[in-house]
């Protein structure tokens, strides 16, 4: 069956209508002529798994990555960047029920400061699109940058010399599981974290990465396919550093940090522009990304975060930057006296705000809410509730994830008069 891609859906797949059926085809562009061969049904949609682009659209651009179309990481490298931004604006506008502009990432290649590389019997690279068991073998990742080539070359040299076993996810066997590469883009510091099953790591391992600032060995003692574990040992520095504008942050293997350093500079600056008053509550404060940036600008900041390790890192970051921000362990739904803060900054996980917190905000009514979200769907759901008492002053998107359909959103909500 053949058809023409009419447009892209909100997951970045091309929509082809053939014989009164609508097919969703990955890695295609509007105007492509496509021959559909195989498909599967997923969530009431027909997702094409085998196809051929018979004639390419004029809109296509050459992808930078040689693994594009197989790797599950990027979906849109073949789409002009201006069109990527338009798609993200359309997605945000749909979920928020208002027109939302998306600001571009300062860089669209070499921007990621973290990649989690699968070390498996299926390959050394990233999960193949549509699978949880297979991997696409890679030599480097253009979205991360040149240092990924150096690290993966060193890893293969180590493997060639010592022949460690690779993980088989189906059988839960094998020693090497992941290598996580993190980089302070503005500081030039590099971290390598090898994640293994239980076993013995040759003592020569760190010698292969002597150019790295920080080298870690972590052990995942579970069957879960995750790229972190218990810290077994580290060599070099305990942390690497990243600078966002004039604030320096410490990065540990088990701490979260915005994955696009260049976009993160724009993000913290925009949040600082939107907050009002003097007393700020930084809820879901993490390692203090927003709170410390705001404290450095003279705001009185209290951060609340459920993860004790993140709170510990936030306190270290506050000390490093010489600010008096206070960070404590706590749950979002248990925060009290919201009205005593001039602005509350919210940056929840993808699940969005706890319903109890939404009710508390509506009841206690702090004057200004700045809501940062990486999930437009849950943001839209929370917003519908908050609009009972609040109105939107500012709504915009930031492209923190070029070549994907993910988008970061920032809303400034003011209490209705």
N, C-alpha and C positions, 0 to 999 in steps of 0.2 A: 504494500500500500504506500502510495506517495502523497505528499501534501506540502503546502507552503507554511512555514512558521509565521503566524500572524502577529504575535507579540509574546513577551515573556510574562510568566506568572510571578507572583510575589516570592517564589522560591528560586527565581532565576532560570526556570526551565521554559523552553519554547512550547507554545501551544499550537498544535496541528490538528485541524479538523478533517477527518476522513470518514466517509460513509456514516455521517450523523453521530460520530463518536469523537470525543476530544481527548487527544493524547498529549502528555507532557514529556518533553524530550530534553534531557540535560545537554549542556555544552553547545546549544544552538543559538542562532541569532535571528531576529526578525528578517524575513526575506529568504532564509535558507530553504532550498527544496530538499526534503528529507524522505528517505525510504524507510518506513517503519517495518521492522522484522519481528521483534519480540517485545512483550510488555507484561507487566504484572499489575494487579489491582492493589492499591494502598490508600486507605482512608477515602474510599469512594472515588479515587482518581486512577486513571490508567497511566502508569509510569513506564516509559519505554526503556528497555534494558539492552536492546540490540537495534542499531540503526545505522544508516549511512547518509552522510550529507552529499547528495547528488550534485547540487550546484550551490556554491557559497553566496551568501548575501554580500552586497557592496559595503554594508555597515561593519563587517568584521575587521578586527585588527589582529596582528600576529601576537600570540601570547609570548611572554618572556620566558616562561618555564617549559623546559622540554618534557615535563611529566604531566602537563596540563591535559585534562581529558581522561586521565586515569586516576590521579591522586584525588582523594576526597576533600582536600583542603580548600582549593579555590574553585569557584563556579563560573566566574565572569571575566577571566583574563582576555577573552576574545571579543569583549564588548568595550567600545570606547568609554573612557572614564567619565566623560560628561553624561553618557547614557546610564552608567552605573549610578551616578548621583541622582539622576531623574527617577530611576527605579526605586531608590531608597526613599526619596521624597514622597513618591506615590504610596509606598508601603506605610510610612509614618502617617501620612495624611489620612489614609484609610482607617488605621487603628485609633487615631486621636480625633477623627472627625473634624479636621481643620487643615488648612494649607500649612505645610511645614517645609521650610528650606533646609537643605542638608549642606553643611560646609565641608569642603574637600579636605582630605588628608594632605599635609604638606609634602609627603612622599608616598608613592604608591608601590614602590619596590624597595626592599631593604629596610622596611619600616618596623617589622615585627622584632621585638626584643626577646622573644621566647619561642622555641619550637620543641615539641615532644616527639622524638623520633623512635618509631617502633623497631625493636630488635627481635626479629621472629624468624621462624623457619620459612615464612612466606616472603620475607624480604626485609631489608633495612631501609626504612623510609616512613611513609604515612599510609594509613588505612586506604585501601582501594575503595573508591566510591561505591556505596551500596553494600559494603561487607563489614563484618566485625572480626573476621578471621584472617583475611588476606591483607597483604601490604604491597605497595609499589616501591621497588628498589630505587633509591635516589643517590646521587653523589653530592647534591647541595640543594638549598632552597633559596631561590631568588627573592622570595618575600622576606626572608630573614637577612640574607646577604652573604658576602664572601667568606666570613669566618665559619659558616656552616660547612663549607667545602673543606676547610682545614681540619675541623674537628672530625668529620666523618672519614677523612683520609687517615687521620691518626688512629681512629677506632679500628678501621679495617687492618691497619698495620699491626695493632695489638692482637686482633683476632687471628691474623695470619700466623703470628708467632706463638700464641698460646692455645689456639683452637678451643675456646670456651663454647659450650653448647648454647644454641639460641632457643628462645621460648616457643613452645607449641601451645597456643591458646586452647585448642580443642582438648589436648591431653593434660594441660596444666603441668608441663614438664619443660625443663631447660633452665639455664642459668641467667643469661642476659635477657632483659625485658625492655628497657627503654634507655635512651640517653637524652637528657634534657639539656638544651643549650640556651643560656640566657646571656644577654649582653646589655651593658649600660651604653646606649648609643651615644650619649653626650659625654660620658666619662671614659669610654674606650676600655671598659673592664669586662672580662669574659668569665663565665661560670660554666663548668661541665659537671653534670650530675648523672652518674651511672646508676641505674636502678636494676637490681638483680633479684632473683630468688635467693633463698638461703644457700650458702656455700662459701667457698674460699676464693677470694680475689687475689690473683698474683700480685706480689708486693711491687712489681715493676710497673703496674698500671699507671700511676701518676707520671712516670717518666715520659710517656707518650704525649702528654699534654702540658709540657713544661712552660708553654707560652700562656697558659690560662692563669687568670688571677686567683681563681678558686676552683678546686676539684673536690667533688663529693662522691662518696659511695653510699647509696641508700638501699635498704632491703625491704622488698614487698613480700610479707609472709602470708599473704592472702591469695585467693583465686581471682580476686577482682582485677580487671584489666585497667589498672591505674598507673600513672607515671610518677608516683611518689612512694615513699616508704619510711621506715625507721632509719635515722641517720646512723650509719655504722662508723664512718670515719671521714675526715676531710683533710686536705692538704692545702697549703697556702692560706689565703684570707678566708675568714669565716663568712664574710659577706662580699658582694660586689656593690658598687654604688651607681646610682643614676641621678642625674640632675634634671629637674623640670623648672625652667626659668632660673630663679635664684635659690631654690630649695633642693637639698641633696637627700636622697632616700637610700637606706640600706636594703638590699635584696638578699633573701635567704632562699634555699631550695624549696622550702615548704610555705612560703608566703606569696600571696597574690599581689600582682602589680599590673597596672594597665599595660597591655601587650604592644601598644603603638606609642612609643615614647614621644614622637613628633606630634601626634594628635593629642596626647595627654597634656602637652604644654598648653594647647588651645583650650582643652577641657578645664583645667584648673583655673586658667585666666577667666574663662567665661563664668564659672561658678563664683569667682571673686567679684565679678561685675554685678552679679544678680543678687547677692545677699544684701540684706538691709540691717541697719542698727549696729549694735556692738556685741551683743551676746548671742553666740551661735551654738546650736546643738548639731554635732556631726554624727548622725545615726547611721549604723553600718559602717563605722569609720575605718575598718580594716587596719592597714599599716599607717594610717594618718595622711593619706594622699591629699585630701581636701583640707582636713583640719589643720595640719601644720602649715600648708600654704596660706590659709586664712590667718592663722596666728601670727605669721611673719609679717602680715599686713596690719597688725594692730588689733584684730578682733579677739574677743575673749571666747575661747573655744573649749567646749567639753565634748569628748568623743565617747560613744558607746558602741561596743562590738561584742558579739557573743563568743568569738574565738579568743581564748586567753593568749595563745601564741601571737596572734595579730596585735593584741593590745600591748604585749611585751615589745614587739617590733615598733609600734607607734611611739611608745615611750622612748625607745632608743633614738628614733628619728627626731623626736622633739628635743632631746638632749643634744643630738648632733647639730641641730640648727639653732640652738639657743633660744627656744621659745617656751612659753609657760603653759601650753595647751595641756589639758587634763584628759587622760584616757582611762576608761574603766570597763570591766567586763559586765555585760548586762544583755538582757533580751529586749528586742524591739517592743514587744507588747507590754513590757513592765515599766517603760520609761514614764516618769511622773512630771507634773508641772510644766507641760509643754508651753503654756502661755507665758511663762517667765522668760522664754527665749525670744529674741527679736526675729530670728530666722532659724528654721530647722532644715538641714540639708539631708536628703534621703538618697542613698545609693544602694538599694536592696539587691539581693540575688535575683536570678531570673524569675523566680516564683512571685516576685513582687512583695507588696506590703502585707503583713499579717492583718487579717480582718479586724482583730482587736485594736491594732494600732490605728487603722483607718477610723474606727469609731471614736477612738480617743482624740485624734486630731480634730474631728468634727465637733466633739464635745468641748475640748479645751481651747480650740481656736487660736493657735499662734498666728501672728499677723502675716508672716511670709513663709512659704514653703518652696524650696528649690529641690526638685525631684530629678535625679539622674538615673537613667535606665538603659539597659542593653537589650530589653525585651519589650518591643512595642505592644505586644498583645496584653501582657499583664499591666503595663503602664496604662493602656487604654481602659482596662477594667477598673483599675484604681481611680483613674481620673473621673470616670462617670460618677463615682460615689463622692469624691472630693468636691465636685462642682455644685453639690448641694449648698456648700458654704463659701466656696472659693471661685475666683475667676482667673482665667489665664492671662497673664501680662505678656509673657514671652514663651514661645515654643520654637525650638530649633533642633536640628539634628547635626551630629558630627560624624564624619566617616572615619571611624577608628579601624575599620576592617575592609580595606580595598580588596576588590575582586571576589567578595562574598556579598550575600544579601543582608548580613548583620549590620546594624546601625545603632549608634548611641544617641539618646535623646535627652534634652534638658528642658524642663518646664519651670517657669517661675509662676507661682500661684499667690495671689493676694486675697486676703479675707474680704468678702463682700461688705460694703458699707450698709 
